Amino acid sequence: MTSTAQEPATTREFVKQSSLYQEFLAEREEILKHKWLESERLGYDIGFERALLDWIRKHRESWRAARRQQVAAGTPATEKKAS
């Protein structure tokens, strides 16, 4: 098994530019926004795991549907409010 330090830079760049990785980053950003909003609303840090589970339950399906529509329309992804 090779470590990240031994991987060629081109391999790391390929991964960073892959659509799967880009989707992961976009989803992660939405979860972090949700975490911030819910933590502010409740007055304490709810933690990433709680935010993740709450976001999946409440927002993931509609977020993914909107994301698919954006991709199909060929428009760039826009910032969307998590709540």
C-alpha positions as CSV (number, residue, x, y, z in Angstrom):
1,M,0.0,0.0,0.0
2,T,1.5,3.3,-1.0
3,S,1.3,6.5,1.1
4,T,0.0,9.8,-0.1
5,A,3.5,11.2,-0.1
6,Q,4.6,8.6,-2.6
7,E,1.8,9.1,-5.1
8,P,2.6,11.1,-8.2
9,A,1.2,14.7,-8.2
10,T,-0.8,13.9,-11.3
11,T,-2.7,11.1,-9.5
12,R,-3.6,13.5,-6.6
13,E,-4.7,16.1,-9.1
14,F,-6.8,13.6,-11.0
15,V,-8.6,12.6,-7.8
16,K,-9.2,16.2,-6.8
17,Q,-10.7,17.0,-10.2
18,S,-12.9,13.9,-10.3
19,S,-16.6,14.5,-10.3
20,L,-17.1,12.0,-7.4
21,Y,-14.6,14.0,-5.2
22,Q,-16.3,17.3,-6.2
23,E,-19.7,15.9,-5.2
24,F,-18.2,14.8,-1.9
25,L,-16.7,18.2,-1.2
26,A,-20.0,20.0,-2.1
27,E,-22.0,17.7,0.1
28,R,-19.5,18.1,3.0
29,E,-19.8,21.9,2.6
30,E,-23.6,21.7,2.9
31,I,-23.3,19.5,6.0
32,L,-20.9,22.0,7.6
33,K,-23.3,24.9,6.8
34,H,-26.1,22.9,8.4
35,K,-24.0,22.2,11.5
36,W,-23.2,25.9,11.8
37,L,-26.9,27.0,11.4
38,E,-28.2,24.4,13.8
39,S,-25.5,25.1,16.4
40,E,-26.3,28.8,16.2
41,R,-30.0,28.1,16.5
42,L,-29.6,25.8,19.5
43,G,-26.8,27.9,21.2
44,Y,-24.2,25.1,21.3
45,D,-22.0,23.1,18.9
46,I,-24.1,20.1,17.8
47,G,-21.0,18.3,16.4
48,F,-20.4,16.9,12.9
49,E,-22.0,13.5,13.4
50,R,-25.3,14.9,14.6
51,A,-25.3,17.5,11.8
52,L,-24.6,14.8,9.3
53,L,-27.4,12.6,10.4
54,D,-29.8,15.5,10.6
55,W,-28.9,16.9,7.2
56,I,-29.2,13.4,5.6
57,R,-32.6,13.0,7.1
58,K,-33.9,16.4,6.3
59,H,-32.1,17.8,3.3
60,R,-30.0,15.3,1.4
61,E,-32.7,14.1,-1.0
62,S,-33.8,17.5,-2.1
63,W,-30.2,18.8,-2.3
64,R,-29.2,15.9,-4.6
65,A,-32.3,16.4,-6.8
66,A,-31.4,20.1,-7.2
67,R,-27.8,19.3,-7.9
68,R,-28.8,16.8,-10.6
69,Q,-31.0,19.4,-12.2
70,Q,-28.1,21.9,-12.2
71,V,-25.8,19.3,-13.9
72,A,-28.5,18.4,-16.4
73,A,-29.0,22.0,-17.3
74,G,-25.3,22.6,-17.5
75,T,-25.4,25.4,-15.0
76,P,-22.6,25.7,-12.4
77,A,-23.5,24.7,-8.8
78,T,-24.7,27.6,-6.7
79,E,-24.6,28.1,-3.0
80,K,-27.8,26.7,-1.4
81,K,-29.0,27.3,2.1
82,A,-28.9,24.1,4.1
83,S,-32.1,24.8,6.1
